[in-house]
């Protein structure tokens, strides 16, 4: 079974859609399901946005931390 229910490669979306797609994908997850976020820079500002808007509803785990690619496992609590 795949470890991730969904994958979002943020590099495939224009800047104005990236966060919208990421949050919609996360919101569609069931509790305990995970998504993989792929980005070409550290998405740390997104982590702070998740904290502000989703509180304790998520777990953020770096799978790869650059320098070229950043992969983050985001799990819905």
N, CA, C and O atoms as a Tripos MOL2 file, in Angstrom:
@<TRIPOS>MOLECULE
protein
  308   307    77     0     0
PROTEIN
NO_CHARGES

@<TRIPOS>ATOM
      1 N           0.8310   -1.1770    0.0000 N.3       1 UNK1
      2 CA          0.0000    0.0000    0.0000 C.3       1 UNK1
      3 C           0.8810    1.2470    0.0000 C.2       1 UNK1
      4 O           1.9060    1.2830    0.6810 O.2       1 UNK1
      5 N           0.4860    2.2640   -0.7580 N.am      2 UNK2
      6 CA          1.2470    3.4940   -0.8400 C.3       2 UNK2
      7 C           1.1890    4.2370    0.4920 C.2       2 UNK2
      8 O           0.1380    4.3090    1.1290 O.2       2 UNK2
      9 N           2.3130    4.7810    0.8990 N.am      3 UNK3
     10 CA          2.4030    5.5100    2.1560 C.3       3 UNK3
     11 C           1.6260    6.8310    2.0890 C.2       3 UNK3
     12 O           1.2030    7.3660    3.1150 O.2       3 UNK3
     13 N           1.4450    7.3470    0.8710 N.am      4 UNK4
     14 CA          0.7920    8.6420    0.6790 C.3       4 UNK4
     15 C          -0.5360    8.4770   -0.0550 C.2       4 UNK4
     16 O          -0.6170    7.7750   -1.0630 O.2       4 UNK4
     17 N          -1.5560    9.1220    0.4530 N.am      5 UNK5
     18 CA         -2.8550    9.1080   -0.2050 C.3       5 UNK5
     19 C          -2.8380   10.0290   -1.4140 C.2       5 UNK5
     20 O          -3.5220    9.7700   -2.4040 O.2       5 UNK5
     21 N          -2.0600   11.1030   -1.3380 N.am      6 UNK6
     22 CA         -1.9830   12.0800   -2.4270 C.3       6 UNK6
     23 C          -0.5800   12.6660   -2.4800 C.2       6 UNK6
     24 O           0.1440   12.6840   -1.4840 O.2       6 UNK6
     25 N          -0.2130   13.1440   -3.6600 N.am      7 UNK7
     26 CA          1.0600   13.8340   -3.8550 C.3       7 UNK7
     27 C           0.7930   15.1510   -4.5550 C.2       7 UNK7
     28 O           0.0580   15.2050   -5.5410 O.2       7 UNK7
     29 N           1.3970   16.2150   -4.0380 N.am      8 UNK8
     30 CA          1.3100   17.5150   -4.6950 C.3       8 UNK8
     31 C           2.7230   17.9630   -5.0210 C.2       8 UNK8
     32 O           3.5370   18.1780   -4.1220 O.2       8 UNK8
     33 N           3.0110   18.1030   -6.2980 N.am      9 UNK9
     34 CA          4.2800   18.6630   -6.7430 C.3       9 UNK9
     35 C           4.0220   20.1480   -6.9780 C.2       9 UNK9
     36 O           3.4880   20.5360   -8.0170 O.2       9 UNK9
     37 N           4.4010   20.9710   -6.0100 N.am     10 UNK10
     38 CA          4.0830   22.4010   -6.0590 C.3      10 UNK10
     39 C           4.7200   23.1000   -7.2510 C.2      10 UNK10
     40 O           4.2510   24.1590   -7.6660 O.2      10 UNK10
     41 N           5.7790   22.5250   -7.8050 N.am     11 UNK11
     42 CA          6.4420   23.1610   -8.9410 C.3      11 UNK11
     43 C           5.5810   23.1160  -10.2030 C.2      11 UNK11
     44 O           5.8720   23.8160  -11.1730 O.2      11 UNK11
     45 N           4.5430   22.3130  -10.1990 N.am     12 UNK12
     46 CA          3.6780   22.1780  -11.3740 C.3      12 UNK12
     47 C           2.5490   23.2050  -11.4130 C.2      12 UNK12
     48 O           1.7830   23.2440  -12.3750 O.2      12 UNK12
     49 N           2.4390   24.0380  -10.3750 N.am     13 UNK13
     50 CA          1.3280   24.9860  -10.2770 C.3      13 UNK13
     51 C           1.8380   26.4180  -10.2940 C.2      13 UNK13
     52 O           2.9270   26.7010   -9.7950 O.2      13 UNK13
     53 N           1.0470   27.3250  -10.8720 N.am     14 UNK14
     54 CA          1.4330   28.7450  -10.8070 C.3      14 UNK14
     55 C           1.3590   29.2220   -9.3640 C.2      14 UNK14
     56 O           0.5920   28.6800   -8.5680 O.2      14 UNK14
     57 N           2.1560   30.2390   -9.0200 N.am     15 UNK15
     58 CA          2.2260   30.6940   -7.6260 C.3      15 UNK15
     59 C           0.8680   30.9670   -6.9750 C.2      15 UNK15
     60 O           0.6760   30.6550   -5.7990 O.2      15 UNK15
     61 N          -0.0580   31.5340   -7.7090 N.am     16 UNK16
     62 CA         -1.3480   31.8940   -7.1050 C.3      16 UNK16
     63 C          -2.2080   30.6780   -6.7760 C.2      16 UNK16
     64 O          -3.1960   30.8150   -6.0550 O.2      16 UNK16
     65 N          -1.8660   29.4940   -7.2780 N.am     17 UNK17
     66 CA         -2.6640   28.2870   -7.0220 C.3      17 UNK17
     67 C          -2.0080   27.3100   -6.0520 C.2      17 UNK17
     68 O          -2.6860   26.4250   -5.5290 O.2      17 UNK17
     69 N          -0.7160   27.4450   -5.8010 N.am     18 UNK18
     70 CA          0.0110   26.4440   -5.0080 C.3      18 UNK18
     71 C          -0.6300   26.1660   -3.6550 C.2      18 UNK18
     72 O          -0.9590   25.0200   -3.3500 O.2      18 UNK18
     73 N          -0.8090   27.1970   -2.8470 N.am     19 UNK19
     74 CA         -1.3390   26.9760   -1.5010 C.3      19 UNK19
     75 C          -2.7800   26.4950   -1.5410 C.2      19 UNK19
     76 O          -3.1820   25.6760   -0.7150 O.2      19 UNK19
     77 N          -3.5550   26.9900   -2.4850 N.am     20 UNK20
     78 CA         -4.9450   26.5400   -2.6340 C.3      20 UNK20
     79 C          -4.9980   25.0350   -2.8820 C.2      20 UNK20
     80 O          -5.7690   24.3220   -2.2380 O.2      20 UNK20
     81 N          -4.1840   24.5580   -3.8070 N.am     21 UNK21
     82 CA         -4.1520   23.1240   -4.1310 C.3      21 UNK21
     83 C          -3.6570   22.3100   -2.9420 C.2      21 UNK21
     84 O          -4.2150   21.2550   -2.6390 O.2      21 UNK21
     85 N          -2.6290   22.7840   -2.2750 N.am     22 UNK22
     86 CA         -2.0630   22.0630   -1.1360 C.3      22 UNK22
     87 C          -3.0970   21.9290   -0.0200 C.2      22 UNK22
     88 O          -3.2970   20.8380    0.5130 O.2      22 UNK22
     89 N          -3.7550   23.0320    0.3340 N.am     23 UNK23
     90 CA         -4.7400   22.9840    1.4210 C.3      23 UNK23
     91 C          -5.9750   22.1770    1.0280 C.2      23 UNK23
     92 O          -6.5260   21.4610    1.8640 O.2      23 UNK23
     93 N          -6.4170   22.2750   -0.2080 N.am     24 UNK24
     94 CA         -7.5620   21.4660   -0.6390 C.3      24 UNK24
     95 C          -7.2210   19.9820   -0.5870 C.2      24 UNK24
     96 O          -8.0460   19.1680   -0.1740 O.2      24 UNK24
     97 N          -6.0170   19.6320   -1.0000 N.am     25 UNK25
     98 CA         -5.5850   18.2330   -0.9510 C.3      25 UNK25
     99 C          -5.5420   17.7470    0.4950 C.2      25 UNK25
    100 O          -6.0190   16.6550    0.8010 O.2      25 UNK25
    101 N          -4.9730   18.5550    1.3780 N.am     26 UNK26
    102 CA         -4.9220   18.1880    2.7940 C.3      26 UNK26
    103 C          -6.3300   18.0300    3.3650 C.2      26 UNK26
    104 O          -6.6110   17.0580    4.0670 O.2      26 UNK26
    105 N          -7.2030   18.9720    3.0690 N.am     27 UNK27
    106 CA         -8.5620   18.9370    3.6250 C.3      27 UNK27
    107 C          -9.3470   17.7160    3.1620 C.2      27 UNK27
    108 O         -10.2680   17.2750    3.8490 O.2      27 UNK27
    109 N          -8.9920   17.1650    1.9990 N.am     28 UNK28
    110 CA         -9.6690   15.9740    1.4850 C.3      28 UNK28
    111 C          -9.1760   14.6780    2.1340 C.2      28 UNK28
    112 O          -9.7930   13.6270    1.9610 O.2      28 UNK28
    113 N          -8.0750   14.7460    2.8760 N.am     29 UNK29
    114 CA         -7.5570   13.5500    3.5420 C.3      29 UNK29
    115 C          -8.4560   13.1460    4.6960 C.2      29 UNK29
    116 O          -9.0980   13.9860    5.3270 O.2      29 UNK29
    117 N          -8.4900   11.8580    4.9600 N.am     30 UNK30
    118 CA         -9.1390   11.3220    6.1520 C.3      30 UNK30
    119 C          -8.1060   11.3290    7.2830 C.2      30 UNK30
    120 O          -6.9060   11.3510    7.0100 O.2      30 UNK30
    121 N          -8.5450   11.3100    8.5440 N.am     31 UNK31
    122 CA         -7.5870   11.2340    9.6480 C.3      31 UNK31
    123 C          -6.6190   10.0550    9.4650 C.2      31 UNK31
    124 O          -7.0140    8.9630    9.0560 O.2      31 UNK31
    125 N          -5.3690   10.3030    9.7720 N.am     32 UNK32
    126 CA         -4.2600    9.3490    9.6740 C.3      32 UNK32
    127 C          -3.7440    9.1580    8.2460 C.2      32 UNK32
    128 O          -2.7660    8.4370    8.0470 O.2      32 UNK32
    129 N          -4.3640    9.7740    7.2620 N.am     33 UNK33
    130 CA         -3.8420    9.7200    5.8970 C.3      33 UNK33
    131 C          -2.7850   10.8040    5.7210 C.2      33 UNK33
    132 O          -2.7930   11.8250    6.4090 O.2      33 UNK33
    133 N          -1.8670   10.5510    4.7750 N.am     34 UNK34
    134 CA         -0.7620   11.4750    4.5310 C.3      34 UNK34
    135 C          -0.7060   11.8810    3.0710 C.2      34 UNK34
    136 O          -1.1260   11.1510    2.1740 O.2      34 UNK34
    137 N          -0.1720   13.0730    2.8710 N.am     35 UNK35
    138 CA          0.1230   13.5450    1.5260 C.3      35 UNK35
    139 C           1.6090   13.8500    1.4530 C.2      35 UNK35
    140 O           2.2530   14.1150    2.4680 O.2      35 UNK35
    141 N           2.1430   13.8080    0.2410 N.am     36 UNK36
    142 CA          3.5310   14.1640    0.0160 C.3      36 UNK36
    143 C           3.5590   15.4830   -0.7300 C.2      36 UNK36
    144 O           2.9540   15.6170   -1.7940 O.2      36 UNK36
    145 N           4.2580   16.4490   -0.1760 N.am     37 UNK37
    146 CA          4.4540   17.7360   -0.8210 C.3      37 UNK37
    147 C           5.8640   17.7690   -1.3840 C.2      37 UNK37
    148 O           6.8280   17.5050   -0.6670 O.2      37 UNK37
    149 N           5.9870   18.0910   -2.6550 N.am     38 UNK38
    150 CA          7.2840   18.2100   -3.3180 C.3      38 UNK38
    151 C           7.4560   19.6640   -3.7260 C.2      38 UNK38
    152 O           6.5640   20.2630   -4.3270 O.2      38 UNK38
    153 N           8.6230   20.2290   -3.3890 N.am     39 UNK39
    154 CA          8.8660   21.6230   -3.7250 C.3      39 UNK39
    155 C          10.3440   21.8270   -4.0350 C.2      39 UNK39
    156 O          11.1850   21.0110   -3.6560 O.2      39 UNK39
    157 N          10.6530   22.9210   -4.7280 N.am     40 UNK40
    158 CA         12.0470   23.2070   -5.0870 C.3      40 UNK40
    159 C          12.7070   24.1920   -4.1240 C.2      40 UNK40
    160 O          13.8270   24.6410   -4.3650 O.2      40 UNK40
    161 N          12.0150   24.5290   -3.0360 N.am     41 UNK41
    162 CA         12.5800   25.3490   -1.9640 C.3      41 UNK41
    163 C          11.9100   24.9420   -0.6570 C.2      41 UNK41
    164 O          10.8670   24.2890   -0.6540 O.2      41 UNK41
    165 N          12.5190   25.3360    0.4390 N.am     42 UNK42
    166 CA         11.9860   24.9530    1.7440 C.3      42 UNK42
    167 C          10.6050   25.5870    1.9490 C.2      42 UNK42
    168 O          10.4780   26.8110    1.9230 O.2      42 UNK42
    169 N           9.5650   24.7550    2.1540 N.am     43 UNK43
    170 CA          8.2130   25.2890    2.3150 C.3      43 UNK43
    171 C           7.8940   25.6980    3.7530 C.2      43 UNK43
    172 O           6.7350   25.6330    4.1640 O.2      43 UNK43
    173 N           8.8930   26.1130    4.5180 N.am     44 UNK44
    174 CA          8.6910   26.4730    5.9250 C.3      44 UNK44
    175 C           7.5880   27.5130    6.1260 C.2      44 UNK44
    176 O           6.8240   27.3820    7.0830 O.2      44 UNK44
    177 N           7.4600   28.5500    5.2680 N.am     45 UNK45
    178 CA          6.3330   29.4820    5.4550 C.3      45 UNK45
    179 C           4.9690   28.7810    5.3820 C.2      45 UNK45
    180 O           4.0200   29.1880    6.0520 O.2      45 UNK45
    181 N           4.8840   27.7400    4.5760 N.am     46 UNK46
    182 CA          3.6460   26.9690    4.4810 C.3      46 UNK46
    183 C           3.3670   26.2520    5.8050 C.2      46 UNK46
    184 O           2.2160   26.1350    6.2240 O.2      46 UNK46
    185 N           4.4200   25.7770    6.4520 N.am     47 UNK47
    186 CA          4.2590   25.1500    7.7740 C.3      47 UNK47
    187 C           3.5840   26.1240    8.7470 C.2      47 UNK47
    188 O           2.6820   25.7420    9.4930 O.2      47 UNK47
    189 N           4.0290   27.3750    8.7320 N.am     48 UNK48
    190 CA          3.4510   28.3710    9.6270 C.3      48 UNK48
    191 C           1.9990   28.6650    9.2610 C.2      48 UNK48
    192 O           1.1710   28.9210   10.1360 O.2      48 UNK48
    193 N           1.6960   28.6280    7.9670 N.am     49 UNK49
    194 CA          0.3090   28.8250    7.5390 C.3      49 UNK49
    195 C          -0.5540   27.6450    7.9900 C.2      49 UNK49
    196 O          -1.6850   27.8400    8.4350 O.2      49 UNK49
    197 N          -0.0300   26.4310    7.8790 N.am     50 UNK50
    198 CA         -0.7460   25.2590    8.3910 C.3      50 UNK50
    199 C          -1.0000   25.4150    9.8910 C.2      50 UNK50
    200 O          -2.1070   25.1620   10.3660 O.2      50 UNK50
    201 N           0.0200   25.8290   10.6260 N.am     51 UNK51
    202 CA         -0.1260   25.9980   12.0800 C.3      51 UNK51
    203 C          -1.2110   27.0140   12.4120 C.2      51 UNK51
    204 O          -1.9950   26.8170   13.3400 O.2      51 UNK51
    205 N          -1.2490   28.0920   11.6550 N.am     52 UNK52
    206 CA         -2.2180   29.1500   11.9230 C.3      52 UNK52
    207 C          -3.6440   28.7470   11.5490 C.2      52 UNK52
    208 O          -4.5980   29.1500   12.2140 O.2      52 UNK52
    209 N          -3.7880   27.9550   10.4910 N.am     53 UNK53
    210 CA         -5.1340   27.6500    9.9920 C.3      53 UNK53
    211 C          -5.6350   26.2560   10.3400 C.2      53 UNK53
    212 O          -6.8420   26.0140   10.3280 O.2      53 UNK53
    213 N          -4.7250   25.3340   10.6500 N.am     54 UNK54
    214 CA         -5.1330   23.9580   10.9280 C.3      54 UNK54
    215 C          -4.7540   23.5080   12.3380 C.2      54 UNK54
    216 O          -5.0820   22.3900   12.7360 O.2      54 UNK54
    217 N          -4.0800   24.3460   13.0820 N.am     55 UNK55
    218 CA         -3.7390   24.0560   14.4720 C.3      55 UNK55
    219 C          -3.0680   22.7120   14.6640 C.2      55 UNK55
    220 O          -2.0340   22.4280   14.0610 O.2      55 UNK55
    221 N          -3.6620   21.8940   15.5040 N.am     56 UNK56
    222 CA         -3.1110   20.5740   15.8380 C.3      56 UNK56
    223 C          -3.6150   19.4730   14.9160 C.2      56 UNK56
    224 O          -3.4950   18.2940   15.2470 O.2      56 UNK56
    225 N          -4.1690   19.8290   13.7850 N.am     57 UNK57
    226 CA         -4.7740   18.8430   12.8810 C.3      57 UNK57
    227 C          -3.7720   18.1700   11.9500 C.2      57 UNK57
    228 O          -4.1640   17.3280   11.1430 O.2      57 UNK57
    229 N          -2.4880   18.5180   12.0390 N.am     58 UNK58
    230 CA         -1.5380   17.9740   11.0850 C.3      58 UNK58
    231 C          -0.2110   17.6440   11.7500 C.2      58 UNK58
    232 O           0.1180   18.1550   12.8200 O.2      58 UNK58
    233 N           0.5450   16.7710   11.0810 N.am     59 UNK59
    234 CA          1.9210   16.4760   11.4590 C.3      59 UNK59
    235 C           2.7860   16.7500   10.2360 C.2      59 UNK59
    236 O           2.4350   16.3400    9.1290 O.2      59 UNK59
    237 N           3.8910   17.4250   10.4180 N.am     60 UNK60
    238 CA          4.7860   17.8650    9.3380 C.3      60 UNK60
    239 C           6.1190   17.1420    9.5080 C.2      60 UNK60
    240 O           6.7700   17.2840   10.5430 O.2      60 UNK60
    241 N           6.5290   16.3740    8.5110 N.am     61 UNK61
    242 CA          7.7730   15.6050    8.6130 C.3      61 UNK61
    243 C           8.5550   15.7310    7.3120 C.2      61 UNK61
    244 O           8.0790   15.3360    6.2480 O.2      61 UNK61
    245 N           9.7610   16.2870    7.4070 N.am     62 UNK62
    246 CA         10.6050   16.3730    6.2220 C.3      62 UNK62
    247 C          11.0770   14.9760    5.8400 C.2      62 UNK62
    248 O          11.5550   14.2180    6.6840 O.2      62 UNK62
    249 N          10.9380   14.6480    4.5750 N.am     63 UNK63
    250 CA         11.4530   13.3970    4.0280 C.3      63 UNK63
    251 C          12.7870   13.6780    3.3360 C.2      63 UNK63
    252 O          13.6990   12.8510    3.3590 O.2      63 UNK63
    253 N          12.8840   14.8520    2.7250 N.am     64 UNK64
    254 CA         14.1090   15.3130    2.0630 C.3      64 UNK64
    255 C          14.2040   16.8240    2.2660 C.2      64 UNK64
    256 O          13.2220   17.5410    2.0750 O.2      64 UNK64
    257 N          15.3860   17.3040    2.6520 N.am     65 UNK65
    258 CA         15.5700   18.7270    2.9220 C.3      65 UNK65
    259 C          16.6610   19.3150    2.0420 C.2      65 UNK65
    260 O          17.7270   19.6950    2.5260 O.2      65 UNK65
    261 N          16.3820   19.3860    0.7360 N.am     66 UNK66
    262 CA         17.2650   20.0600   -0.2090 C.3      66 UNK66
    263 C          18.6160   19.3950   -0.3640 C.2      66 UNK66
    264 O          18.8520   18.2950    0.1370 O.2      66 UNK66
    265 N          19.4930   20.0800   -1.0640 N.am     67 UNK67
    266 CA         19.3260   21.4670   -1.4610 C.3      67 UNK67
    267 C          18.4480   21.6680   -2.7010 C.2      67 UNK67
    268 O          17.8910   22.7480   -2.8970 O.2      67 UNK67
    269 N          18.3270   20.6400   -3.5290 N.am     68 UNK68
    270 CA         17.5590   20.8210   -4.7660 C.3      68 UNK68
    271 C          16.0600   20.5990   -4.5720 C.2      68 UNK68
    272 O          15.2470   21.3580   -5.1000 O.2      68 UNK68
    273 N          15.6960   19.5740   -3.8240 N.am     69 UNK69
    274 CA         14.2870   19.2280   -3.6260 C.3      69 UNK69
    275 C          13.9640   19.1200   -2.1470 C.2      69 UNK69
    276 O          14.7760   18.6880   -1.3280 O.2      69 UNK69
    277 N          12.7580   19.5290   -1.8460 N.am     70 UNK70
    278 CA         12.2180   19.3840   -0.4980 C.3      70 UNK70
    279 C          10.9700   18.5280   -0.5970 C.2      70 UNK70
    280 O          10.0620   18.8160   -1.3780 O.2      70 UNK70
    281 N          10.9350   17.4760    0.2010 N.am     71 UNK71
    282 CA          9.7680   16.6050    0.2490 C.3      71 UNK71
    283 C           9.2880   16.5660    1.7010 C.2      71 UNK71
    284 O          10.0660   16.3390    2.6280 O.2      71 UNK71
    285 N           7.9790   16.7960    1.8690 N.am     72 UNK72
    286 CA          7.4110   16.8530    3.2020 C.3      72 UNK72
    287 C           6.1990   15.9220    3.2600 C.2      72 UNK72
    288 O           5.3090   15.9770    2.4130 O.2      72 UNK72
    289 N           6.1930   15.0780    4.2700 N.am     73 UNK73
    290 CA          5.0460   14.2240    4.5460 C.3      73 UNK73
    291 C           4.1380   14.9940    5.5080 C.2      73 UNK73
    292 O           4.5470   15.3380    6.6170 O.2      73 UNK73
    293 N           2.9090   15.2600    5.0750 N.am     74 UNK74
    294 CA          1.9430   15.9860    5.9060 C.3      74 UNK74
    295 C           0.8020   15.0100    6.2220 C.2      74 UNK74
    296 O           0.1090   14.5350    5.3220 O.2      74 UNK74
    297 N           0.6230   14.7270    7.4870 N.am     75 UNK75
    298 CA         -0.3750   13.7480    7.9190 C.3      75 UNK75
    299 C          -1.5060   14.4680    8.6350 C.2      75 UNK75
    300 O          -1.2760   15.3480    9.4640 O.2      75 UNK75
    301 N          -2.7160   14.0860    8.3060 N.am     76 UNK76
    302 CA         -3.8860   14.6440    8.9920 C.3      76 UNK76
    303 C          -4.0910   13.8760   10.2890 C.2      76 UNK76
    304 O          -4.0840   12.6450   10.2900 O.2      76 UNK76
    305 N          -4.2710   14.5860   11.3790 N.am     77 UNK77
    306 CA         -4.4560   13.9780   12.6940 C.3      77 UNK77
    307 C          -5.9130   13.6090   12.9150 C.2      77 UNK77
    308 O          -6.2630   13.0830   13.9710 O.2      77 UNK77
@<TRIPOS>BOND
     1     1     2 1
     2     2     3 1
     3     3     4 2
     4     3     5 am
     5     5     6 1
     6     6     7 1
     7     7     8 2
     8     7     9 am
     9     9    10 1
    10    10    11 1
    11    11    12 2
    12    11    13 am
    13    13    14 1
    14    14    15 1
    15    15    16 2
    16    15    17 am
    17    17    18 1
    18    18    19 1
    19    19    20 2
    20    19    21 am
    21    21    22 1
    22    22    23 1
    23    23    24 2
    24    23    25 am
    25    25    26 1
    26    26    27 1
    27    27    28 2
    28    27    29 am
    29    29    30 1
    30    30    31 1
    31    31    32 2
    32    31    33 am
    33    33    34 1
    34    34    35 1
    35    35    36 2
    36    35    37 am
    37    37    38 1
    38    38    39 1
    39    39    40 2
    40    39    41 am
    41    41    42 1
    42    42    43 1
    43    43    44 2
    44    43    45 am
    45    45    46 1
    46    46    47 1
    47    47    48 2
    48    47    49 am
    49    49    50 1
    50    50    51 1
    51    51    52 2
    52    51    53 am
    53    53    54 1
    54    54    55 1
    55    55    56 2
    56    55    57 am
    57    57    58 1
    58    58    59 1
    59    59    60 2
    60    59    61 am
    61    61    62 1
    62    62    63 1
    63    63    64 2
    64    63    65 am
    65    65    66 1
    66    66    67 1
    67    67    68 2
    68    67    69 am
    69    69    70 1
    70    70    71 1
    71    71    72 2
    72    71    73 am
    73    73    74 1
    74    74    75 1
    75    75    76 2
    76    75    77 am
    77    77    78 1
    78    78    79 1
    79    79    80 2
    80    79    81 am
    81    81    82 1
    82    82    83 1
    83    83    84 2
    84    83    85 am
    85    85    86 1
    86    86    87 1
    87    87    88 2
    88    87    89 am
    89    89    90 1
    90    90    91 1
    91    91    92 2
    92    91    93 am
    93    93    94 1
    94    94    95 1
    95    95    96 2
    96    95    97 am
    97    97    98 1
    98    98    99 1
    99    99   100 2
   100    99   101 am
   101   101   102 1
   102   102   103 1
   103   103   104 2
   104   103   105 am
   105   105   106 1
   106   106   107 1
   107   107   108 2
   108   107   109 am
   109   109   110 1
   110   110   111 1
   111   111   112 2
   112   111   113 am
   113   113   114 1
   114   114   115 1
   115   115   116 2
   116   115   117 am
   117   117   118 1
   118   118   119 1
   119   119   120 2
   120   119   121 am
   121   121   122 1
   122   122   123 1
   123   123   124 2
   124   123   125 am
   125   125   126 1
   126   126   127 1
   127   127   128 2
   128   127   129 am
   129   129   130 1
   130   130   131 1
   131   131   132 2
   132   131   133 am
   133   133   134 1
   134   134   135 1
   135   135   136 2
   136   135   137 am
   137   137   138 1
   138   138   139 1
   139   139   140 2
   140   139   141 am
   141   141   142 1
   142   142   143 1
   143   143   144 2
   144   143   145 am
   145   145   146 1
   146   146   147 1
   147   147   148 2
   148   147   149 am
   149   149   150 1
   150   150   151 1
   151   151   152 2
   152   151   153 am
   153   153   154 1
   154   154   155 1
   155   155   156 2
   156   155   157 am
   157   157   158 1
   158   158   159 1
   159   159   160 2
   160   159   161 am
   161   161   162 1
   162   162   163 1
   163   163   164 2
   164   163   165 am
   165   165   166 1
   166   166   167 1
   167   167   168 2
   168   167   169 am
   169   169   170 1
   170   170   171 1
   171   171   172 2
   172   171   173 am
   173   173   174 1
   174   174   175 1
   175   175   176 2
   176   175   177 am
   177   177   178 1
   178   178   179 1
   179   179   180 2
   180   179   181 am
   181   181   182 1
   182   182   183 1
   183   183   184 2
   184   183   185 am
   185   185   186 1
   186   186   187 1
   187   187   188 2
   188   187   189 am
   189   189   190 1
   190   190   191 1
   191   191   192 2
   192   191   193 am
   193   193   194 1
   194   194   195 1
   195   195   196 2
   196   195   197 am
   197   197   198 1
   198   198   199 1
   199   199   200 2
   200   199   201 am
   201   201   202 1
   202   202   203 1
   203   203   204 2
   204   203   205 am
   205   205   206 1
   206   206   207 1
   207   207   208 2
   208   207   209 am
   209   209   210 1
   210   210   211 1
   211   211   212 2
   212   211   213 am
   213   213   214 1
   214   214   215 1
   215   215   216 2
   216   215   217 am
   217   217   218 1
   218   218   219 1
   219   219   220 2
   220   219   221 am
   221   221   222 1
   222   222   223 1
   223   223   224 2
   224   223   225 am
   225   225   226 1
   226   226   227 1
   227   227   228 2
   228   227   229 am
   229   229   230 1
   230   230   231 1
   231   231   232 2
   232   231   233 am
   233   233   234 1
   234   234   235 1
   235   235   236 2
   236   235   237 am
   237   237   238 1
   238   238   239 1
   239   239   240 2
   240   239   241 am
   241   241   242 1
   242   242   243 1
   243   243   244 2
   244   243   245 am
   245   245   246 1
   246   246   247 1
   247   247   248 2
   248   247   249 am
   249   249   250 1
   250   250   251 1
   251   251   252 2
   252   251   253 am
   253   253   254 1
   254   254   255 1
   255   255   256 2
   256   255   257 am
   257   257   258 1
   258   258   259 1
   259   259   260 2
   260   259   261 am
   261   261   262 1
   262   262   263 1
   263   263   264 2
   264   263   265 am
   265   265   266 1
   266   266   267 1
   267   267   268 2
   268   267   269 am
   269   269   270 1
   270   270   271 1
   271   271   272 2
   272   271   273 am
   273   273   274 1
   274   274   275 1
   275   275   276 2
   276   275   277 am
   277   277   278 1
   278   278   279 1
   279   279   280 2
   280   279   281 am
   281   281   282 1
   282   282   283 1
   283   283   284 2
   284   283   285 am
   285   285   286 1
   286   286   287 1
   287   287   288 2
   288   287   289 am
   289   289   290 1
   290   290   291 1
   291   291   292 2
   292   291   293 am
   293   293   294 1
   294   294   295 1
   295   295   296 2
   296   295   297 am
   297   297   298 1
   298   298   299 1
   299   299   300 2
   300   299   301 am
   301   301   302 1
   302   302   303 1
   303   303   304 2
   304   303   305 am
   305   305   306 1
   306   306   307 1
   307   307   308 2
@<TRIPOS>SUBSTRUCTURE
     1 UNK1         2 RESIDUE 1 A UNK
     2 UNK2         6 RESIDUE 1 A UNK
     3 UNK3        10 RESIDUE 1 A UNK
     4 UNK4        14 RESIDUE 1 A UNK
     5 UNK5        18 RESIDUE 1 A UNK
     6 UNK6        22 RESIDUE 1 A UNK
     7 UNK7        26 RESIDUE 1 A UNK
     8 UNK8        30 RESIDUE 1 A UNK
     9 UNK9        34 RESIDUE 1 A UNK
    10 UNK10       38 RESIDUE 1 A UNK
    11 UNK11       42 RESIDUE 1 A UNK
    12 UNK12       46 RESIDUE 1 A UNK
    13 UNK13       50 RESIDUE 1 A UNK
    14 UNK14       54 RESIDUE 1 A UNK
    15 UNK15       58 RESIDUE 1 A UNK
    16 UNK16       62 RESIDUE 1 A UNK
    17 UNK17       66 RESIDUE 1 A UNK
    18 UNK18       70 RESIDUE 1 A UNK
    19 UNK19       74 RESIDUE 1 A UNK
    20 UNK20       78 RESIDUE 1 A UNK
    21 UNK21       82 RESIDUE 1 A UNK
    22 UNK22       86 RESIDUE 1 A UNK
    23 UNK23       90 RESIDUE 1 A UNK
    24 UNK24       94 RESIDUE 1 A UNK
    25 UNK25       98 RESIDUE 1 A UNK
    26 UNK26      102 RESIDUE 1 A UNK
    27 UNK27      106 RESIDUE 1 A UNK
    28 UNK28      110 RESIDUE 1 A UNK
    29 UNK29      114 RESIDUE 1 A UNK
    30 UNK30      118 RESIDUE 1 A UNK
    31 UNK31      122 RESIDUE 1 A UNK
    32 UNK32      126 RESIDUE 1 A UNK
    33 UNK33      130 RESIDUE 1 A UNK
    34 UNK34      134 RESIDUE 1 A UNK
    35 UNK35      138 RESIDUE 1 A UNK
    36 UNK36      142 RESIDUE 1 A UNK
    37 UNK37      146 RESIDUE 1 A UNK
    38 UNK38      150 RESIDUE 1 A UNK
    39 UNK39      154 RESIDUE 1 A UNK
    40 UNK40      158 RESIDUE 1 A UNK
    41 UNK41      162 RESIDUE 1 A UNK
    42 UNK42      166 RESIDUE 1 A UNK
    43 UNK43      170 RESIDUE 1 A UNK
    44 UNK44      174 RESIDUE 1 A UNK
    45 UNK45      178 RESIDUE 1 A UNK
    46 UNK46      182 RESIDUE 1 A UNK
    47 UNK47      186 RESIDUE 1 A UNK
    48 UNK48      190 RESIDUE 1 A UNK
    49 UNK49      194 RESIDUE 1 A UNK
    50 UNK50      198 RESIDUE 1 A UNK
    51 UNK51      202 RESIDUE 1 A UNK
    52 UNK52      206 RESIDUE 1 A UNK
    53 UNK53      210 RESIDUE 1 A UNK
    54 UNK54      214 RESIDUE 1 A UNK
    55 UNK55      218 RESIDUE 1 A UNK
    56 UNK56      222 RESIDUE 1 A UNK
    57 UNK57      226 RESIDUE 1 A UNK
    58 UNK58      230 RESIDUE 1 A UNK
    59 UNK59      234 RESIDUE 1 A UNK
    60 UNK60      238 RESIDUE 1 A UNK
    61 UNK61      242 RESIDUE 1 A UNK
    62 UNK62      246 RESIDUE 1 A UNK
    63 UNK63      250 RESIDUE 1 A UNK
    64 UNK64      254 RESIDUE 1 A UNK
    65 UNK65      258 RESIDUE 1 A UNK
    66 UNK66      262 RESIDUE 1 A UNK
    67 UNK67      266 RESIDUE 1 A UNK
    68 UNK68      270 RESIDUE 1 A UNK
    69 UNK69      274 RESIDUE 1 A UNK
    70 UNK70      278 RESIDUE 1 A UNK
    71 UNK71      282 RESIDUE 1 A UNK
    72 UNK72      286 RESIDUE 1 A UNK
    73 UNK73      290 RESIDUE 1 A UNK
    74 UNK74      294 RESIDUE 1 A UNK
    75 UNK75      298 RESIDUE 1 A UNK
    76 UNK76      302 RESIDUE 1 A UNK
    77 UNK77      306 RESIDUE 1 A UNK
